[in-house]
């Protein structure tokens, strides 16, 4: 009899998914106007009639990825792709624009060779900011990769960003 009651209760209970709550990282990005990497990339490609290559190599295993095509404001005309590692809150941002975004002064940047004879400009994050950057031009687009880490962690070395850049080029 108790088995019959248990089975009846299970059949009559509403079925709910196990995980209906969106995590705080996703909520924050969605509320800031982000969407998927794929949707944002399509918006940029349609606007500029330019193909964009997203990275397929990362210095960490991304737990989240988001994209946003910026159609107004200071970043108007740029594609912003963000990859997050929720375990330590590292963030890698890939900016794509039709024109150069930021010119790194030669006094703080280093020219680095990339695949296919492309030269990138690398800026190392130091004590004051744990943000390393690598900028380069490829197939009519200007890419800038930013790796943002907690100040308590060492900055990201050049080799890590070169691998990301080469995954975009190849």
C-alpha positions in Angstrom: 0.0 0.0 0.0 2.8 2.4 0.9 4.5 1.7 -2.5 1.2 2.6 -4.3 0.9 5.9 -2.4 4.6 6.7 -3.1 4.2 6.0 -6.9 0.9 8.0 -7.0 2.7 11.0 -5.3 5.6 10.8 -7.8 3.2 10.7 -10.8 1.2 13.6 -9.5 4.1 15.9 -8.5 5.0 18.6 -11.0 8.2 17.9 -13.0 10.8 20.7 -12.7 14.2 20.9 -14.2 17.1 20.3 -11.7 18.8 23.6 -12.5 16.6 26.5 -13.4 18.7 29.2 -11.9 21.1 31.2 -14.0 24.5 31.7 -12.5 25.6 35.2 -11.4 28.3 35.4 -14.1 25.8 34.8 -16.9 23.2 37.1 -15.3 25.8 39.9 -15.1 26.8 39.6 -18.8 23.2 39.2 -20.1 22.1 42.3 -18.2 25.1 44.2 -19.7 23.8 43.5 -23.2 25.9 40.4 -24.0 24.7 37.4 -26.1 26.4 34.4 -27.5 29.8 34.6 -29.2 28.1 33.3 -32.4 25.2 35.8 -32.5 27.5 38.8 -31.8 30.0 37.6 -34.5 27.2 37.3 -37.1 26.1 40.9 -36.3 29.6 42.2 -36.8 30.2 40.2 -40.0 26.9 41.4 -41.5 27.6 45.1 -40.6 31.2 45.1 -42.0 31.0 42.3 -44.6 34.1 40.9 -42.9 34.7 37.3 -41.7 35.8 37.1 -38.1 37.9 34.2 -36.6 37.2 33.4 -33.0 40.0 31.8 -31.0 40.1 28.1 -30.4 43.1 28.1 -28.1 42.9 29.6 -24.6 45.3 30.0 -21.7 42.6 28.5 -19.4 39.5 26.4 -19.8 36.6 28.9 -20.3 33.5 28.1 -18.3 31.6 30.9 -19.9 31.7 32.8 -23.2 29.8 35.8 -24.3 29.8 38.2 -27.2 28.5 41.7 -27.9 28.5 43.8 -31.0 28.8 47.5 -29.9 26.6 49.7 -32.1 26.9 52.9 -30.1 29.1 54.8 -27.7 32.8 54.9 -27.4 33.2 51.3 -28.6 30.8 51.7 -31.6 31.6 49.3 -34.4 33.5 46.8 -32.3 33.0 43.2 -31.6 33.7 42.1 -28.0 34.2 38.4 -27.2 34.7 37.5 -23.6 35.8 34.2 -22.1 35.6 33.6 -18.4 37.2 31.1 -16.1 34.8 31.0 -13.1 37.3 29.1 -10.9 39.6 32.1 -10.6 37.7 34.9 -12.4 40.3 35.3 -15.2 38.8 37.0 -18.2 40.1 37.0 -21.8 38.6 39.6 -24.1 39.1 39.6 -27.8 38.2 42.9 -29.4 37.7 43.1 -33.2 37.3 46.3 -35.2 37.5 47.4 -38.8 40.2 50.0 -37.8 43.0 50.0 -35.3 41.8 50.4 -31.8 44.7 51.3 -29.7 48.3 52.2 -30.7 50.7 50.9 -28.1 53.7 53.2 -27.7 57.0 51.4 -28.6 58.4 52.3 -25.2 56.1 49.9 -23.5 55.3 47.4 -26.2 57.2 44.6 -27.8 56.8 43.4 -31.4 56.2 39.6 -31.6 56.1 37.3 -34.6 52.9 35.5 -35.2 51.9 32.9 -37.9 51.9 33.8 -41.6 54.5 36.5 -41.1 52.1 38.7 -39.1 53.7 41.0 -36.4 51.8 41.6 -33.2 52.3 44.3 -30.6 52.5 42.9 -27.0 52.1 44.9 -23.8 52.9 43.1 -20.5 50.8 43.5 -17.4 53.0 44.6 -14.5 52.5 45.3 -10.8 50.0 48.2 -11.3 47.7 46.2 -13.5 47.5 42.5 -14.3 46.3 43.1 -17.9 48.4 41.8 -20.8 47.5 42.8 -24.3 48.4 41.6 -27.8 47.2 43.5 -30.9 47.5 42.5 -34.6 45.8 42.9 -38.0 44.5 39.9 -39.9 42.3 39.8 -43.0 41.1 43.4 -42.7 40.2 43.2 -39.1 42.2 44.6 -36.1 42.3 42.2 -33.2 43.3 43.0 -29.6 43.5 40.2 -27.0 43.3 41.3 -23.4 43.9 38.9 -20.6 42.7 40.3 -17.2 43.8 38.6 -14.0 43.4 39.3 -10.3 46.2 41.5 -9.1 47.1 38.8 -6.7 48.1 36.5 -9.6 51.1 36.9 -11.9 50.5 38.5 -15.2 50.1 36.4 -18.3 53.2 35.9 -20.4 53.6 36.7 -24.1 53.6 33.0 -25.2 50.0 32.5 -23.9 48.6 35.4 -25.9 50.7 34.4 -29.0 49.0 30.9 -28.9 45.6 32.6 -28.8 46.5 34.9 -31.7 47.8 32.1 -33.8 44.6 30.1 -33.3 42.7 33.1 -34.8 45.1 33.3 -37.8 45.2 29.6 -38.7 
